Amino acid sequence: MEFTEEQYDKAIQALKDAKKVFDKDYKGGCPVCGGDCLPHQCGHNPLYAMKMCEEISKASEELHHKLHVLSGVHTYMGEPIGPNAIRVPKKE
């Protein structure tokens, strides 16, 4: 995905607006979108979007690992572990 110069300018302006919360005369509200939210929780703040992506990535990595365990992964010695490693004897 490639971004346009306009998208970069918009993101930079949103970051500059979000940074206004550190000004002495900040009175509340979101300087990024103008709503009642805070800039560190505003969907228009690129830093917040980046934080959400990191959290989603971490959660999906944890899920990926759990799915490997549930499917019966093998240890470095070749021993199967996890629920899929359980073999029920067939009735004769």
C-alpha positions as CSV (number, residue, x, y, z in Angstrom):
1,M,0.0,0.0,0.0
2,E,1.4,3.4,-1.0
3,F,0.2,6.6,0.7
4,T,-0.2,9.9,-1.1
5,E,1.4,13.2,-0.1
6,E,-2.1,14.4,1.0
7,Q,-2.5,11.5,3.3
8,Y,0.9,12.2,4.9
9,D,0.0,15.9,5.3
10,K,-3.3,14.9,6.9
11,A,-1.6,12.5,9.4
12,I,1.0,15.1,10.3
13,Q,-1.7,17.7,10.9
14,A,-3.6,15.2,13.1
15,L,-0.5,14.6,15.2
16,K,0.2,18.3,15.5
17,D,-3.4,18.8,16.6
18,A,-3.2,15.9,19.1
19,K,-0.1,17.4,20.6
20,K,-2.1,20.5,21.6
21,V,-3.2,18.7,24.8
22,F,0.2,19.6,26.2
23,D,-0.4,23.3,25.8
24,K,-1.1,25.3,28.9
25,D,-4.4,26.7,27.5
26,Y,-5.9,23.2,26.7
27,K,-9.4,23.1,28.0
28,G,-10.5,19.6,27.0
29,G,-12.2,17.9,24.1
30,C,-10.4,16.5,21.2
31,P,-8.3,18.9,19.1
32,V,-8.0,16.2,16.4
33,C,-11.6,15.6,15.5
34,G,-13.3,18.3,17.6
35,G,-15.4,15.7,19.5
36,D,-15.7,14.8,23.1
37,C,-13.1,12.1,23.0
38,L,-9.5,12.5,24.1
39,P,-6.7,12.6,21.4
40,H,-5.0,9.5,22.8
41,Q,-8.3,7.6,22.2
42,C,-9.4,9.3,18.9
43,G,-9.8,7.2,15.8
44,H,-8.3,10.0,13.7
45,N,-5.0,10.0,15.6
46,P,-2.4,8.0,13.7
47,L,-0.6,7.1,16.9
48,Y,-3.8,5.6,18.3
49,A,-4.3,3.6,15.1
50,M,-0.7,2.3,15.3
51,K,-1.3,1.3,18.9
52,M,-4.5,-0.6,18.0
53,C,-2.6,-2.4,15.1
54,E,0.1,-3.5,17.5
55,E,-2.4,-4.9,20.0
56,I,-4.2,-6.7,17.2
57,S,-0.9,-8.1,15.9
58,K,0.1,-9.3,19.4
59,A,-3.3,-10.9,20.0
60,S,-3.2,-12.7,16.7
61,E,0.3,-14.0,17.4
62,E,-0.9,-15.4,20.7
63,L,-3.9,-17.0,19.0
64,H,-1.7,-18.5,16.4
65,H,0.5,-20.1,19.1
66,K,-2.6,-21.5,21.0
67,L,-3.9,-23.0,17.8
68,H,-0.6,-24.8,17.2
69,V,-0.8,-26.3,20.7
70,L,-4.5,-27.3,20.2
71,S,-3.7,-28.9,16.9
72,G,-1.0,-31.1,18.5
73,V,2.4,-29.6,17.8
74,H,5.6,-31.6,18.2
75,T,8.3,-30.8,20.7
76,Y,12.0,-30.6,19.6
77,M,12.3,-34.3,20.4
78,G,9.3,-35.2,18.2
79,E,6.8,-35.8,21.0
80,P,3.3,-34.7,20.2
81,I,1.6,-32.4,22.7
82,G,-1.8,-30.8,22.9
83,P,-5.4,-32.2,22.6
84,N,-4.8,-33.5,19.1
85,A,-1.9,-35.7,20.4
86,I,-4.4,-37.8,22.4
87,R,-5.2,-41.0,20.7
88,V,-8.3,-42.9,21.7
89,P,-7.9,-46.7,21.3
90,K,-10.2,-48.3,18.7
91,K,-12.6,-50.8,20.0
92,E,-12.1,-54.2,18.5
